Amino acid sequence: MKLKLIIFLILFTGFITAQKTTKLKNEVIKSLNDQSAELINISDTIWGAAEIAFQESISSQTLIKYAKKNGFDVEEGVAETPTAFIATYGLGNPVIGILGEFDALPGLSQNRSSHKDPLEEGAPGHGCGHNLFGTASLGAAVSIKKLIEQGKIKGTVKFFGTPAEEKFFGKLWMARAGLFDDLDVCLDWHPADNTEADVQSSLALVDFIVEFYGQSAHASADPWNGRSASDALELYTHGINSYREHVKPTVRIHYDIQDAGKVVNVVPDYSRIWVRVRDTKREGMTPVYEQVKKMASGAAILANVEHGVRLVSGIHEILPNRAGAMAVQKNLEILGDIEYTQEELDFAIQIQKATMKPIIGIDGKIKPLRETLEHPGGGSTDVGDVSYIVPVVRMGATTAPKGTPWHSWAVVACGGMSIGHKGMIQAAKALSMTMIDMFTNPKLVDEVKKEFKDRKGNYVYKGMVPEGPPPIGQQ
C-alpha cells in the first residue's frame, strides 16, 4: 500500500509539473504573438539598414533600444567591440544565454521582389537572414524575462548581441573576453529553407591574408628592373589550385584576390590575397592551413619578392547537442507546421524560377530529428567557438523557399517580407519554449551539460585570433 502511494505521488507530481510547464509555454507563445508587430518592425529596420561587419550601429542600437524598453540591463561595447552587447535580466541559476546576429553581406542589396532588383546597386543585403536571427532571439529572451519578473521561473536570461559573423567572426573576441563563461546553456538558431532541431556540426575555418612585396618598374621600357608581386600572387593561386587534388574531400579552400596591381603598364610592387581553409574538424584543417601558408613562401621565392602572412581569425566546428535538440524537437512539434498564404506560395515559386531551382515551393513542415553526421557539409560559424565553451542548443526555421541559394539576393527578398517574418516568429516561440524547459527542468540541463563534456573530452579550447582588439574599420 505504501509503495502504491509513493508511485501515485511521483506520477501526480509529474503531472502537476507538466501542467505548469505547458501553462508557461502557452504564456511565452502569447507573449510572442503580442510582440510580433514590434518584432517585424525591428527586423525590417535591420533589413533596411543592412550593415556589414563591425559597422552595425543602427542594427545594434535598434535591438538595444528594445531590450532596454523591456527592462533588461544592457552592457554596450563589450569585448572592445562598439556594436557588441549583452542584455541581462534575473538573478542566480540557471543562467541561460541566447545568441543574436545582425550583420549583412556586401553586394546583396535587394528589394522585396521575386526577381533580382537591387535597392541600391552594390550595397549590402541580408543574404543570410540575420535581420531575422537577432530579432527572434531577443523576442524569445523578452518573453522569458516577463516570466522571471512575475516570479514564475527563477534564474537569469542573457541575450548576446553578436556582430560580424559573416566576416572576422565577432564572437571570437567575446569568447576571449570570457563573456560566455558563466552560462549553463546557450541557445541559437539560424534562418533556413526547412524547420528542424539542428544536430549537425559545421566546418572549422581559418582566414588569413597573404601579401607580396616586389619592385615596381615600367612594364615595357625596363621590366627587368621590376620584381612583380602580381607574378607571386599568380604562382601562389596556381599552387593552391594544384593542391586541391591532394586534400581530403572534406577540405575546402577559397581565396579572394584583393589587389593585383593598379595599371597595366606598371610592374606591380604589391599584391594581396585573402585565403580561407576549411575542414569538418579543426584537426583536419590545421595541417592544410600550414601547407597553404608554406606555399606563399615558395611563390615569393619563385617571383623573387618578399611576403607576409597575417592571421585574420579562425573558428571551430560546432559541437552538436542532441539532448537539447530533443527538447527543441518536442516544442517544434507542439507548435506545428508553418502555414502559408497563396500569395506566399506563389512568391516562393517565382523565387525558385528566378534562381533556376526545382519548382517545389516552400516547406514549413517540422522535420524529424536526424542522425548526427560525422562529416557534414555546409558552412561555418563562430557559434562553433561558443559551443566549445558552453553547451549550445540549436535549431533552424524556414525563412525562404526550398533550395534557395543562401548568401544571395533571393534570401534578402524573403527576409524582408512575410515568409521570413513567419519563420522568425516560429523560431522565437520554439526557442522560448525550450528555455522554459531549461529553467524548469534541472535534469535536462544536467543531460545537456553531460553530453557537452563527453563530446568535448579533454580538448582545451583556445580561440584562433590575433593579439589586440578586433579589426574595427578594416575591410
C-alpha positions as CSV (number, residue, x, y, z in Angstrom):
1,M,0.0,0.0,0.0
2,K,2.8,2.4,0.9
3,L,4.6,1.6,-2.4
4,K,1.4,2.4,-4.4
5,L,1.1,5.7,-2.5
6,I,4.7,6.6,-3.4
7,I,4.2,5.7,-7.1
8,F,0.9,7.8,-7.1
9,L,2.7,10.8,-5.6
10,I,5.5,10.6,-8.1
11,L,3.0,10.4,-11.0
12,F,0.9,13.1,-9.6
13,T,3.9,15.4,-9.1
14,G,5.0,14.7,-12.6
15,F,1.5,15.6,-13.9
16,I,1.4,18.8,-12.0
17,T,4.9,19.8,-13.2
18,A,3.9,19.0,-16.8
19,Q,0.7,21.1,-16.5
20,K,2.7,24.0,-15.1
21,T,5.3,23.8,-17.9
22,T,2.5,23.7,-20.5
23,K,1.0,26.8,-19.0
24,L,4.3,28.6,-19.1
25,K,4.8,27.7,-22.7
26,N,1.4,29.0,-23.6
27,E,2.3,32.2,-21.9
28,V,5.5,32.7,-23.9
29,I,3.6,31.9,-27.1
30,K,1.1,34.6,-26.2
31,S,3.9,37.0,-25.4
32,L,5.4,36.5,-28.8
33,N,2.1,36.8,-30.6
34,D,1.7,40.1,-28.7
35,Q,5.3,41.2,-29.6
36,S,5.0,40.1,-33.3
37,A,4.2,43.5,-34.8
38,E,7.1,45.1,-32.9
39,L,9.5,42.3,-33.8
40,I,8.6,42.5,-37.5
41,N,9.2,46.3,-37.4
42,I,12.6,45.7,-35.7
43,S,13.6,43.0,-38.3
44,D,12.6,45.3,-41.2
45,T,14.6,48.2,-39.7
46,I,17.7,46.0,-39.5
47,W,16.9,44.6,-43.0
48,G,16.7,48.1,-44.4
49,A,19.9,49.2,-42.6
50,A,21.9,46.2,-44.0
51,E,25.1,47.0,-42.2
52,I,28.3,44.9,-42.7
53,A,30.8,43.5,-40.1
54,F,31.6,45.8,-37.2
55,Q,29.6,48.6,-38.8
56,E,26.1,47.6,-37.5
57,S,25.4,50.7,-35.4
58,I,21.7,51.1,-36.4
59,S,21.1,47.4,-36.2
60,S,22.7,47.1,-32.8
61,Q,21.0,50.1,-31.3
62,T,17.6,49.0,-32.6
63,L,18.0,45.8,-30.6
64,I,19.4,47.6,-27.6
65,K,16.5,50.0,-27.5
66,Y,14.0,47.1,-27.5
67,A,16.0,45.3,-24.7
68,K,16.1,48.5,-22.6
69,K,12.4,49.1,-23.2
70,N,11.7,45.7,-21.8
71,G,13.7,46.1,-18.6
72,F,17.0,44.4,-19.5
73,D,20.3,45.6,-18.0
74,V,22.3,46.3,-21.2
75,E,26.1,46.4,-21.3
76,E,27.2,48.0,-24.6
77,G,30.5,47.9,-26.4
78,V,31.7,44.6,-24.8
79,A,34.9,42.9,-25.9
80,E,36.3,46.2,-27.3
81,T,33.6,46.0,-30.0
82,P,31.3,49.0,-30.3
83,T,28.3,47.0,-31.8
84,A,28.6,44.0,-29.4
85,F,26.3,44.0,-26.3
86,I,24.8,41.8,-23.6
87,A,21.2,42.3,-22.3
88,T,20.7,40.6,-18.9
89,Y,17.7,40.0,-16.7
90,G,17.3,38.0,-13.5
91,L,19.5,36.6,-10.7
92,G,21.0,33.2,-9.9
93,N,21.0,29.9,-11.7
94,P,20.3,28.6,-14.2
95,V,22.0,31.1,-16.5
96,I,20.6,30.6,-20.0
97,G,22.0,32.5,-22.9
98,I,20.7,33.1,-26.4
99,L,22.7,34.4,-29.4
100,G,21.6,37.1,-31.8
101,E,23.3,38.1,-35.0
102,F,22.5,41.2,-37.1
103,D,25.2,41.8,-39.8
104,A,24.6,41.8,-43.5
105,L,26.7,40.8,-46.6
106,P,28.3,43.1,-49.1
107,G,26.8,43.5,-52.6
108,L,23.5,41.8,-52.0
109,S,21.1,44.8,-51.9
110,Q,17.6,43.6,-52.9
111,N,14.0,44.8,-52.9
112,R,11.1,42.8,-51.6
113,S,10.5,41.2,-55.0
114,S,10.8,37.8,-56.5
115,H,13.3,38.8,-59.2
116,K,16.7,40.4,-58.8
117,D,16.1,44.0,-58.1
118,P,18.7,45.9,-56.0
119,L,17.5,48.7,-53.8
120,E,21.0,50.2,-54.3
121,E,23.4,48.6,-56.8
122,G,26.4,47.2,-54.9
123,A,25.1,47.9,-51.4
124,P,24.9,45.2,-48.7
125,G,21.9,43.0,-48.1
126,H,20.8,40.4,-45.5
127,G,21.6,37.3,-47.6
128,C,21.8,35.1,-44.5
129,G,18.7,36.4,-42.7
130,H,20.5,37.9,-39.8
131,N,17.8,40.6,-39.6
132,L,15.5,37.8,-38.5
133,F,18.1,36.0,-36.4
134,G,18.9,38.7,-33.8
135,T,15.3,39.8,-33.6
136,A,13.8,36.4,-33.0
137,S,16.3,35.6,-30.3
138,L,15.7,38.9,-28.5
139,G,11.9,38.4,-28.7
140,A,12.4,35.0,-27.1
141,A,14.5,36.5,-24.3
142,V,11.9,39.2,-23.6
143,S,9.2,36.5,-23.3
144,I,11.3,34.7,-20.7
145,K,12.2,37.9,-18.9
146,K,8.5,38.5,-18.3
147,L,8.1,35.2,-16.5
148,I,11.2,35.8,-14.3
149,E,9.8,39.3,-13.5
150,Q,6.5,37.7,-12.4
151,G,8.3,35.1,-10.2
152,K,7.0,32.2,-12.3
153,I,10.5,30.9,-13.1
154,K,13.9,31.6,-11.4
155,G,17.3,32.2,-12.9
156,T,19.0,34.6,-15.4
157,V,18.5,35.1,-19.1
158,K,21.2,36.7,-21.3
159,F,20.8,37.9,-24.8
160,F,24.1,38.3,-26.7
161,G,24.2,40.8,-29.5
162,T,27.0,39.4,-31.6
163,P,28.3,41.4,-34.6
164,A,30.5,40.4,-37.6
165,E,29.6,36.8,-38.0
166,E,29.9,37.0,-41.8
167,K,33.5,38.4,-41.7
168,F,36.0,38.5,-38.8
169,F,33.7,36.4,-36.5
170,G,32.9,38.8,-33.7
171,K,32.1,36.0,-31.2
172,L,35.8,35.1,-31.0
173,W,36.6,38.4,-29.2
174,M,33.6,38.0,-27.0
175,A,34.8,34.4,-26.1
176,R,38.3,35.7,-25.4
177,A,36.8,38.2,-23.0
178,G,35.1,35.4,-21.1
179,L,31.6,36.6,-21.8
180,F,30.1,33.2,-22.3
181,D,31.9,31.5,-19.3
182,D,29.1,31.9,-16.8
183,L,26.3,30.3,-18.9
184,D,24.8,26.9,-18.1
185,V,23.3,26.5,-21.6
186,C,23.2,28.7,-24.7
187,L,20.5,28.7,-27.4
188,D,21.0,29.6,-31.1
189,W,19.0,29.4,-34.3
190,H,19.5,30.2,-38.0
191,P,17.3,31.1,-40.9
192,A,17.0,28.1,-43.3
193,D,14.8,26.5,-46.0
194,N,13.4,24.0,-43.6
195,T,12.4,23.8,-39.9
196,E,14.2,21.4,-37.6
197,A,16.2,20.9,-34.4
198,D,19.8,21.2,-35.5
199,V,22.0,18.3,-34.6
200,Q,24.7,18.7,-37.2
201,S,28.2,20.2,-36.8
202,S,29.7,22.8,-39.1
203,L,33.1,23.3,-40.7
204,A,36.2,24.6,-38.9
205,L,37.8,27.5,-40.7
206,V,40.8,29.8,-40.8
207,D,41.1,33.1,-42.6
208,F,44.5,34.7,-43.4
209,I,45.9,37.4,-45.6
210,V,49.0,36.9,-47.8
211,E,50.8,40.0,-49.1
212,F,53.6,40.1,-51.6
213,Y,56.1,43.0,-51.9
214,G,58.2,43.5,-55.0
215,Q,59.7,46.3,-57.0
216,S,57.8,48.5,-59.5
217,A,59.2,49.3,-62.9
218,H,58.0,50.3,-66.4
219,A,56.2,47.3,-67.8
220,S,57.7,47.9,-71.4
221,A,60.8,50.1,-71.1
222,D,62.6,48.3,-68.3
223,P,60.6,45.3,-66.9
224,W,63.9,43.6,-66.0
225,N,64.2,46.2,-63.2
226,G,60.9,45.1,-61.7
227,R,60.0,42.2,-59.4
228,S,56.4,41.5,-59.8
229,A,54.2,41.0,-56.7
230,S,51.4,40.0,-59.2
231,D,53.6,37.2,-60.5
232,A,54.0,35.9,-57.0
233,L,50.2,36.0,-56.5
234,E,49.5,34.1,-59.7
235,L,52.1,31.5,-58.8
236,Y,50.5,31.2,-55.3
237,T,47.0,30.7,-56.7
238,H,48.3,28.1,-59.1
239,G,49.9,26.3,-56.2
240,I,46.6,26.3,-54.2
241,N,44.6,25.1,-57.2
242,S,47.1,22.2,-57.8
243,Y,46.9,21.3,-54.2
244,R,43.1,20.9,-54.3
245,E,43.5,17.4,-55.9
246,H,45.6,16.2,-52.9
247,V,43.5,17.1,-50.0
248,K,40.7,15.1,-48.4
249,P,37.1,15.5,-49.8
250,T,36.0,17.3,-46.6
251,V,38.5,20.2,-47.2
252,R,37.6,23.4,-48.8
253,I,40.0,26.2,-49.9
254,H,38.8,29.6,-51.1
255,Y,40.5,32.8,-52.0
256,D,39.7,36.4,-53.0
257,I,42.3,38.4,-54.9
258,Q,42.1,41.8,-53.3
259,D,44.9,43.7,-55.0
260,A,47.0,42.5,-58.0
261,G,48.2,45.9,-59.3
262,K,46.7,49.1,-60.4
263,V,47.5,49.7,-64.1
264,V,48.7,47.6,-67.0
265,N,51.9,49.4,-67.7
266,V,53.5,49.2,-64.3
267,V,55.1,46.1,-62.8
268,P,53.2,45.9,-59.6
269,D,55.2,46.1,-56.4
270,Y,52.3,44.9,-54.1
271,S,49.6,42.3,-54.2
272,R,47.2,40.8,-51.6
273,I,45.0,37.8,-51.4
274,W,42.6,36.7,-48.7
275,V,42.7,32.9,-48.2
276,R,40.3,30.6,-46.3
277,V,40.8,26.9,-45.4
278,R,38.0,24.7,-44.0
279,D,37.5,21.2,-42.9
280,T,34.9,19.4,-40.8
281,K,37.3,19.2,-37.9
282,R,39.9,21.6,-36.6
283,E,42.4,18.8,-36.5
284,G,42.0,18.3,-40.3
285,M,42.0,21.9,-41.1
286,T,45.3,22.8,-39.3
287,P,47.8,20.8,-41.5
288,V,46.2,22.1,-44.7
289,Y,46.4,25.7,-43.3
290,E,50.1,25.1,-42.5
291,Q,50.8,23.8,-46.0
292,V,49.0,26.6,-47.8
293,K,51.0,29.1,-45.7
294,K,54.2,27.5,-46.8
295,M,53.2,27.7,-50.4
296,A,53.2,31.5,-50.1
297,S,56.9,31.3,-49.2
298,G,57.5,29.2,-52.3
299,A,55.7,31.7,-54.6
300,A,57.7,34.5,-53.1
301,I,61.0,32.7,-53.9
302,L,59.9,31.9,-57.4
303,A,59.0,35.6,-58.1
304,N,62.0,37.0,-56.2
305,V,59.8,39.1,-53.9
306,E,59.1,39.3,-50.2
307,H,55.9,38.2,-48.5
308,G,54.0,38.3,-45.2
309,V,51.2,36.1,-43.8
310,R,48.7,37.7,-41.4
311,L,46.0,35.7,-39.4
312,V,42.6,37.3,-39.6
313,S,40.8,34.7,-37.4
314,G,39.8,31.1,-37.2
315,I,36.8,29.2,-35.9
316,H,35.9,25.8,-34.5
317,E,33.3,23.4,-35.8
318,I,30.1,23.2,-33.8
319,L,29.8,20.6,-31.0
320,P,26.2,19.3,-31.5
321,N,24.0,18.6,-28.6
322,R,21.3,16.0,-29.1
323,A,19.9,16.2,-25.5
324,G,19.0,19.8,-26.0
325,A,17.8,19.2,-29.6
326,M,15.3,16.6,-28.4
327,A,13.7,19.3,-26.3
328,V,13.6,21.7,-29.3
329,Q,12.1,18.9,-31.4
330,K,9.2,18.4,-28.9
331,N,8.5,22.1,-28.9
332,L,8.5,22.4,-32.7
333,E,6.0,19.5,-32.8
334,I,3.8,21.3,-30.3
335,L,3.9,24.4,-32.5
336,G,3.2,22.6,-35.7
337,D,3.9,23.4,-39.3
338,I,4.2,27.0,-40.6
339,E,1.3,27.7,-42.9
340,Y,1.5,30.0,-45.9
341,T,-1.0,32.0,-47.9
342,Q,-1.4,31.5,-51.7
343,E,0.4,34.8,-52.3
344,E,3.4,33.5,-50.3
345,L,3.4,30.1,-52.1
346,D,3.3,32.0,-55.4
347,F,6.2,34.2,-54.3
348,A,8.2,31.1,-53.4
349,I,7.7,29.6,-56.8
350,Q,8.8,32.8,-58.5
351,I,12.0,32.8,-56.4
352,Q,12.7,29.2,-57.5
353,K,12.1,30.1,-61.1
354,A,14.4,33.2,-60.9
355,T,17.2,31.2,-59.3
356,M,16.7,28.2,-61.6
357,K,15.9,25.8,-58.8
358,P,13.4,22.9,-58.8
359,I,9.8,24.3,-58.5
360,I,8.9,22.6,-55.2
361,G,7.6,25.6,-53.3
362,I,8.2,26.3,-49.6
363,D,8.5,23.8,-46.8
364,G,7.2,24.8,-43.4
365,K,6.8,21.2,-42.1
366,I,8.5,20.1,-38.9
367,K,11.3,17.7,-39.8
368,P,12.0,14.7,-37.7
369,L,15.2,14.7,-35.6
370,R,18.1,13.5,-37.9
371,E,21.1,11.4,-37.1
372,T,24.2,13.5,-36.4
373,L,26.7,13.1,-39.2
374,E,30.4,12.7,-38.6
375,H,31.4,14.8,-41.6
376,P,28.5,17.2,-42.6
377,G,28.9,19.6,-45.4
378,G,27.7,23.2,-45.4
379,G,29.2,26.4,-44.0
380,S,31.0,27.7,-40.9
381,T,30.0,29.9,-38.0
382,D,31.6,31.4,-34.9
383,V,28.9,29.7,-32.9
384,G,31.3,26.8,-33.1
385,D,33.6,28.6,-30.7
386,V,30.8,29.2,-28.2
387,S,29.9,25.5,-28.4
388,Y,33.4,24.7,-27.0
389,I,32.8,26.9,-24.0
390,V,29.2,26.1,-23.1
391,P,26.6,23.7,-24.4
392,V,24.9,25.2,-27.4
393,V,21.4,24.0,-28.4
394,R,20.4,24.9,-32.0
395,M,17.6,24.9,-34.5
396,G,16.7,26.2,-37.9
397,A,13.4,27.8,-39.2
398,T,12.1,28.2,-42.7
399,T,12.6,31.7,-43.9
400,A,13.0,31.0,-47.7
401,P,11.8,28.5,-50.3
402,K,13.3,25.1,-50.6
403,G,16.7,25.2,-52.4
404,T,17.1,29.0,-52.3
405,P,20.8,29.8,-52.8
406,W,22.0,31.2,-49.5
407,H,24.1,34.4,-49.4
408,S,22.1,35.5,-52.4
409,W,19.6,38.3,-53.3
410,A,16.8,35.7,-53.0
411,V,17.3,35.2,-49.3
412,V,17.3,39.0,-48.9
413,A,14.0,39.3,-50.6
414,C,12.3,36.6,-48.4
415,G,13.8,38.0,-45.2
416,G,12.1,41.4,-45.8
417,M,8.6,40.0,-46.3
418,S,6.1,37.7,-44.6
419,I,7.8,34.4,-45.5
420,G,10.8,35.5,-43.4
421,H,8.7,37.0,-40.7
422,K,6.7,33.8,-40.2
423,G,9.9,31.8,-39.7
424,M,11.3,34.4,-37.3
425,I,8.2,34.2,-35.0
426,Q,8.2,30.4,-35.2
427,A,11.9,30.3,-34.1
428,A,11.2,32.8,-31.3
429,K,8.4,30.6,-30.0
430,A,10.4,27.3,-30.2
431,L,13.4,29.0,-28.5
432,S,11.4,30.5,-25.7
433,M,9.6,27.2,-25.1
434,T,12.9,25.4,-24.9
435,M,14.2,27.9,-22.4
436,I,11.2,27.1,-20.3
437,D,12.4,23.5,-20.3
438,M,15.8,24.6,-19.2
439,F,14.5,26.9,-16.4
440,T,12.1,24.3,-15.0
441,N,13.9,21.0,-15.5
442,P,17.4,20.8,-13.8
443,K,17.7,17.2,-15.1
444,L,17.6,18.4,-18.7
445,V,20.3,20.9,-18.0
446,D,22.4,18.2,-16.5
447,E,21.9,16.0,-19.5
448,V,22.8,18.8,-21.9
449,K,26.0,19.5,-19.9
450,K,27.0,15.9,-19.7
451,E,26.8,15.5,-23.5
452,F,28.8,18.7,-23.9
453,K,31.5,17.3,-21.6
454,D,31.5,13.9,-23.4
455,R,31.8,15.5,-26.8
456,K,34.5,18.0,-25.8
457,G,36.5,15.4,-24.0
458,N,40.0,16.6,-22.9
459,Y,40.2,19.2,-25.6
460,V,41.3,22.6,-24.2
461,Y,39.6,25.4,-26.1
462,K,41.8,28.3,-27.3
463,G,40.4,30.9,-29.7
464,M,42.2,31.5,-33.0
465,V,42.5,35.3,-33.0
466,P,45.5,37.6,-33.4
467,E,46.6,39.7,-30.5
468,G,45.0,43.0,-29.9
469,P,41.4,44.4,-30.4
470,P,39.0,43.3,-33.1
471,P,39.8,44.7,-36.6
472,I,37.3,47.5,-36.4
473,G,37.3,49.6,-39.6
474,Q,39.2,47.0,-41.6
475,Q,37.9,45.8,-44.9
